[in-house]
Amino acid sequence: MTTSTAENLRFLDDPISLRITWDRLVSISEEAAATLVNMAFSSIIREVGDYSCLLMDAKGNSLAQPKTSVPVFIGTLPATVRHLLAKYPADTLKPGDSLITNDPWLGTGHLNDVTIVTPVFRHGKLVAFTGSAAHMSDIGGSLNMGSSRDMFEEGFLIPPSKLMIAGEVNQQLLDLLLANVRSPDQVEGDLHAMLAANQIGANGLLGLMDDLQLDSVEPLAEKIHSLTENAMRKAIAAVPDGRYEASVDIGDYEGDIHLNVAVIVTGSEIVIDYTGSSAESMFGSNCPMSFTYAYSVYPLKCLLEPFLPNNEGCFKSIRVTAPEGSIANARPPRAVEMRNRVGHMAHAAIFSALAEIMPERVMGHSGSAPVTCDVFAGQFNNGQRFVESLCVNGGTGARPAADGIVTGFPGNMSSTPIELIESSTPLLFKEKAIVPDSGGAGRYRGGVAQRMVILNTSNYPLSHSMFYSRQKHPALGVLGAAAGAGNFIAINGKALEKPVGRHDVLPGDEITIQMPGGGGKMPVEQRDRNAIRFDLQEGYITKEGALRDYGISAEELAGK
């Protein structure tokens, strides 16, 4: 057994050695993530990337996260560990144990996201935790997005439990879960992939401790957290003290949600307060505080220290508050399936609030938010049943000093490849294309939207669950720029007045899905003519759009 001494802790005071060690932690988390992705059964993990892996110290404080996973889970996983430890104290855990929950108020905010945490032991002593959170392809429930009136309609709740007990699967718990989901093979495969990822993370961390002759990760964790916290505090201190306030409106299952935010800067600390936001909804857009917190601190980090590796120290100087019983701090057992309606919009309110004092850093509002993940369920002509998720991104807001693009923000999830959907469902994509003139005009243009036309080739009706909320409330521009285009959803060419909940798609029906464009940044008069000419050549705008949005004819652009 080795012991951490002053001699083998010298690397903590050497910037180069410390950086190498820090990078190695990130590398270990990325190896865990690669294991999860390569072993996952469901497309939403394997292709879309709706997961995260995390290394944590023995108290559950985050140490490292892979660069490719959903970044906001770092704001929820440590809190989940602490909730799990409240039921299973550290001195009761044994090697081979793994804990599990999908309780929305203890985890990531809705039932589909399952968190698995594995304690790491060295020489019989608990030294760390590895954790993974991932979106299950199905968790039971009604598959009627946003319409549920409470959490019990939304699926199967796993209270804090042991999935692994001394190296053996808790088969009774697993059987109970799998009996309540539509795709048990996918769910079971994904759970085992998460367990494997946690073990790979544990093995890598133990190998690092062996190499450095550490019997505890605490000195390393304290050093990393201290450096990160100091860097964040320095970045916050550079922001003028004050109260900066803004709001956004979001379409709900019925009516609208008002999200109000105040960003209060005092010295080296920030408070984000949601007082003035709507009360809890009767439907599934309610957001537990854990999710509100995660999606509030993440956009702030993007503004203040975007290149700093994610860990616990990033957020010690930031506090998030919301009135209990508000849409941003919903109470159990409120329905929360679509909590991303609120959480994913926090960036928009925060960016608008800080636009005037941080004009060089903010982005336009993202048309990829709230992220959409349609669920199709039905059967092939041979009777084989399927459940598949289709995640699609719109255009991001204009970036700090560049146009927006078609990708996920702030959700950081990829669009599901259409080839995968076509191979695993009876759906045929007749069209997938960008939508000209859909990005908000400005000095920097918002990312353009994309449109898909999808045909049900099965002889059976299928269920299409969806929740679109940007028909009336497009992604806004900042600093004088225009908004992006909104959603458009149709069946057989007829627009749906209410594209939320569950709809039947009959054999031969065509579904048209048009995602939103992103908001622009800064006045349109400042846009470079070469950029407009490029957009016209690439099909991002039309001749009519160039004249309408930029006041420039195609002839002028051609130099005639």
N, C-alpha and C positions, 0 to 999 in steps of 0.2 A: 504493500500500500504506500502510495506517495503522499507527500504533504506539501501544500502550497507554502512556500517560504519566500522571504524577501528576494532570495537569489533567483528563483524561477518566476517571480512576478516582475522582473526588471523590464520585460518586453512592454509592459503597460506604459512605461515612461519613454519608450523609444517610438517616435511617430511612425517610422517605417514599419517596424515590427508589429505595432498595434494595427496599422492599416492592413497589413497582410492578414493578420488574424481576423480582423473585422470582415474583410472580403471573403475569407474562408468560411465564416459563419453564413454569409449570404449564399455562398456556393453550396453549402450543405443544405440549406433550405431549398435551393433550386434543384438539387438532386432529388430531394423528397418530392418536389412538385412534378418533376419529370416522371417519377415512379407513379404518381397518382394519375397523370395524364395518360401514360402508356398502358396502365392497367384498367382504366375506367371503362365501363360498359356503355355509359350513356353519352350522347353527343353533346349535351349541355356542359359536361365537364371536359370531355376529350377534345371537342372542336371549338366550343364557345368560350371555355375558360372560366366558368362560374365556380371558382374554388379559390382557396388559399391554403398555404402551409406556413407554419410558424414555429420558430424556436423560441422558447421562453425559459426564464430562470426558475428556480424552485418556488418562487412566490407568484409565478404566473406573469411576470413582466416580460414584454416582448423584447427579443434580442435581434432577430433577423427574419426577413420575409423575402421570397423570390420576387424578382423584378416583373415577372410576367403574370402574376396572379392578381385577383381583385384586391386593390390596395386597401379598401376600407375595412376589410375583415380584420386588419390589425387593430382597428378600434373596437372590435367586438370580442375577439378570441381571448384576450387577457381577462376581460370581465367574466367571460364564461368559465374560465378556469377557477376564478375566485368563487363563483356560485357553486361550481362542482365541489370545491374543497369545503364549502360550508356543509355539504351533506356527507362527503367522504374526506375527513381530515387527513392531512398528509401522513400522519403516523399510522393510519389504517390501510394505506395503499401498499401493495406488494408488487414485486417484479412480475410482469405478465398481465397486469391489469390495464384496461383501457376504459375510459368513461365516455358516455354519450348523452346528448340531449338535442332536442330541436325546439325547446321551449322558446317562443319568440321573445319573451322578456328577459331571458337569460342568455340568449344567443344573438342571432343576426336579424331578428325582427319578424320572420315568418316561418311557418312549419316546414316548407320545402327545404330549407337550409339545415342540414344536420352537422353538428360539431362533434368530433371525436378527439379526445385528449388522452395522451399516453404519458404516464410518469416515467422518468429516466432514472435508473439507479446505477450507482457506481460503488462497488465494494459494500453493497447493502444499504447505501445511503441515498435518499432522494436528492438528486442534484439539479434536475431540470424537468421541463415538460416539452413534448412536441405536440402540435395540434394541427388539425386540418378541418376546414369547413367547406362544404360543397352542397350544391343544389341537386336534390334528388329529382329524377325524371318524373316521379309521381309520389305523392304522400297520402293518397286517398282523397276523401272529400268530394265535393260536388262538381269540380272542374267548371265552375260558373264564375268566371273571374270578376271579383269586385262586388258581387251581389250578396255574398254571405252576410248574415246579420250578427254572427259571433264566430269565435275561433273554432267552436266545435263542428261547424259545418265545413271547415276548410281542410280537415284531414286528421291524421293520426298524430297525437302528441306523445313524445317520448320524454318523460320526466328525467331528471338526472339519474342515470343508471350505469351499471357496469355492463359493457358489451363484451369485454374479455375479463375473465376472472382467473388469475394465476396461469395465464397462457391458454385457457380453454374458452371457446365461444359460449356466451350465455344463450344457449339455443332456445330456451323458452321465450326470452325477449325477442330474439330474431324471428322466430316463427310467428309470434304475435304481430310484429310489424309487417312481415311479408304477406300475411293473410289479409292485410288491409290496404294493399296497394295494387294497382293495375298492372304494373310491370315488375314483378318480384325478382326476376332474373337480373334485370338492370340494377335495381336497388341493392340487391345482395352483392353483386359484383362491385358496385361503387363503394359500398361499405368496406369490403375487403381491400380494395385499392387504397382507401384512406388509412386503414390499419397498416398496410405495407409502407405507405409514405411516411407515416409516423415512425415506424421502425427504422427506415432508412435514415431519417433525420436523427433519431436517437443514436444509431451506430456512428454516424458522422460526428456528432457532438462528443461522444465518448472517445472516438479516435483523436479528436482535437485535444481533449483533456489529457489523454495519454501522452501525446507528443509534447505538450507544454508542462506535463507533470503537475496538473492541477487536480485537487480533490474537490474543488467547488468552482462553479462558474460565477459566483457572486462578485469577486474582484473585477473580472472582465466586464460583467454586466454593469456594475457601478461606474466603471470608467467610460463605457460606451454611452450610457444614459447621461452621464454628466457632460460629456463633450457635445452630445446632441442637444441637450437642454440649453446649454450655453449658446450654441449656434442659433437656436430658435429664439431665445430671449434677445439676442443681439439683433436679429432680423426684425422682431416686433418693436424693439426700442427705436428703430429707425423710422417707424410709422408715426405720424403726428398723433398725439393724444386726442381723443374726441369720441363722440358717439355718432356712428354712421348707420343710417337706417334706409331700408328699401323693402319692397314687397313684390310678390308675384302671385298670380292667380292660376289655378290648375283645374282642369275639368275633372269632376268626380263622377261616380256612377249616376248620381242625380245632382244637378246643380254644380256649384263651384266650390273650391277650397281656396281660402286666402292664407298665404304664408307670409308672415311679417317677421323681419329679422332686424335686430340692432347689433352692430359690431362695436363693442365698447373697448377702446384701447387706452390702457393706463400703464405707462412705463413699459415694462417688459412683459406685460400680461394682457390677454385678450379675453373678453367674455362675449359669447354669442348668445343672444337672448331672443326667444320666439314669442314673447308676450305680444298680444294683439293678433295672433293667428286664429284661425277657425277653431271651433270646438270639435270634439270627436265626431266622426261621421257615423251614420247608421250602417254604413257599408264597409268594404274592405280596404279603404285607403288610409286607415289609421296607422300611425307610425309609433312603435315603441321607442322609448328614449335611447336605447342602445343604438338603434339605426340612425336616429337623428344626430346623435353624437358623432358617429363614425363619418357620416356624410357632411358634417359641418367642419370637422377638423381637417379632413382631407383637402378640400379646396383651399383652405387657408394655408396648408403646407405647400400646395402647388404655387401659391402666390409668394410665400415668404422664403422657403428653402426647398425648391423643387428637386435639387440633386442630392439632398441629404438622405442616406438610407433610412428606411422606415424602421423605427423602434420606439419603445416607450418614452424615451426622452423627448421625442418630437412634440408631445402633447401635454407635457406637465405644466406648461405656461398658458394653456388654453382651457377655458371652462365653458360648458354649454348648459344653458338653462331653458326650460319651457314650462309653462303652467301645467300642472297635473290635470288631466282631463282635456287637454287641447289636442289638436290633430297631430302635433309634434311630440306629445308625451301621453300617448293613449294608455288606458288602463285595461288589464285583463278582465273579462275575456272578450274584449272587442275584436271584431274581425280585422285582420292585419295582412291578408294575403298580398294586397297590392300596396304595401307600405312604401314601395319605391316611388309611388306617385308624389309623395312628400319628400322623402329623403333625397331622391335624385334631383329635386328642384332647389335644394338648399344652396347649391353653387350659384344659381342664377340670382337669388336674392343677395347673397354675399358679394358676388362680383359687382352687381349694380350699386350696392352700398359703398363699395370701396373704389368705384371707377374714377371718381374725381381726384382722389388722393394717390391712386396707383394706376394711372392711365396706361403706363407702359407695360403693365403686367396682366391686367384683367383680360378675359376673353368675352366674346359675345355669348349669349345663352345657347346652350347646346340643344340641337334638335334630336340628339340621341338620348335625351332625357325628357321624361322618364323612359327608361329602357323598356322595350316591349318584348315579350316572350310568349308568342301565341302557342297554344297547345292544341294539337289535332289528335283525336281519338276515334277509332272505328275499326273496320275490319277489311281485309283483302277479300277477293272473290272466293278464295278457298276457305274462308271462315277464320283465318288467323287474325288475331286481334293485335292492335298496335296503339302505342301512345308515344307521340314525338313532339318535341319542342322546337319551334322555329323562332330564333332570336335574330332580329334585324336592326341594324343601326341606321339612323338618319345622319344628317350632317352636323358636325360639331360647330360650335360658335367660332367666329374668326379668332385666330390665335393672337398672342400678344403682338407679333409683328409679321403675321402671315395670314393667308386665307385659311378658312376652315377646311376640313377634310371629311370623308365618310368613314367614321369609326366610332367607337364607344367612348363617351365621356359624360359624366364622371364614372360610369360603370365599368369601363375598361374591359368590356366583353366583346368577343368577335361575333360577326354574323355567322349563322349556321350555314355551311356549304349546301347549296341547293342539290348537288349531286348526292349528298348523304340523305337528304329528305326524300329524294326520288327513289333511292335504293331501299329505304326502310318504310315507305308508306306508298299508297296508291295515288300520290299527288304528282302532277306533271307541271313543271314551270314553263309556261308559254312565253314569258317575258321576264327579264330582270335587267333594268336599265336605270341610268341616272335620269333625273328630271331637270331639264334646263330651267333657268330663271327661278330656281327654288331656294338658292342661297341668299341670305339677306345682303343687300347692296351696302357698300361702305368703302372706306379706304382699303380695308381688308374685308373680303367677301366671306360670308358664312359658308360652311360646307353645304354642298348640294344634297338633295334628297335622292332616294332611290325608289323605284316602283317595281312591283312584281305582279304578274297575273298567273294564278295557280288554278289548275283544273283537277277536279275530283274524278279520277278514272275508274273508281270502284263501282260495282253494281249496288253498293249499299250507301246509305247516308252516313256522313261522318259528323262528328261534333267539333266545332271550332270555337275555342275559348280565347277571348281577346279583351284588351282594355286599352283603348286609345283615348288620349285626353288633350290633344293639341289641335282639335278642329277650330275652336274659338280662341285659343290662347297659344299662338305660335311662339317660337323661340325669338325673343326680342334682341335687337341690337343694343350696343352700348355706345356712349359718347357720341350720339347723333347719327348712328347707323340704322339701317332698316331691319325689320324682322324677316325671318325665313318663312317659307311656305308651311302651311299646316298639314295635318293628316288628311288623307282621303281613303275611305274604305268602302268597297262596293261588292255586291254579289250580282253577277250577270249584268254588270254595268249600272245597276241601280245603287246609288249611294245609301249607306246605312245612316239613318238619322241618329242612332245610338250605338256606335261600334264598341260596346262593352258587354261583358257577360258571355253567355254561350249561345251559339247559333248553329242551326242545322244546315249542312251543305249537302244538297242532294246529288245523286249521280249526274255527272255532266255539268254541274254548276261550276262557274268560274269566280274566283275571289280575286279582287284587285286590292292590293295593299300599297299605299304610297306613304312613305315615311316623311317626317318633317325635315325642312332645311334648317341650318343653323343661322343665328343672328349675326349681323355684320358688326364691324367696329370702326368708329370714327366717320366723319361726314363723307358722303359719296363723292362730293366735289374734289376730294383729295386723292381719289383713286388714279393711279398711273394709267395712261392710255394704252400702253403696251400690255398691261395686265388685262384690260378690257378686250383688247384685240386677241390676246391668247385665249381668254375665256370663250370668245366667239368661235375661234378656230377649233377648240376642243369640245365644243358643244355644251359648255356649262351655262351659257346664255344664248338666247336667240337674237336675231336682228331687232325684233320687236322689243325684247327685253333690254337691249343696249340703249335703244331710244327712250323707252319708258323709264328705266331705272337710273340711267346715267346721262340721259340727254344727248346722246351721241348716235348719229346714224351710222349704218354700215359703210356708207360711202365715205364719211369722214374718217372712219377707222382704216379704210383702205387707202386713204390719202388722196382721194379723188376730189 
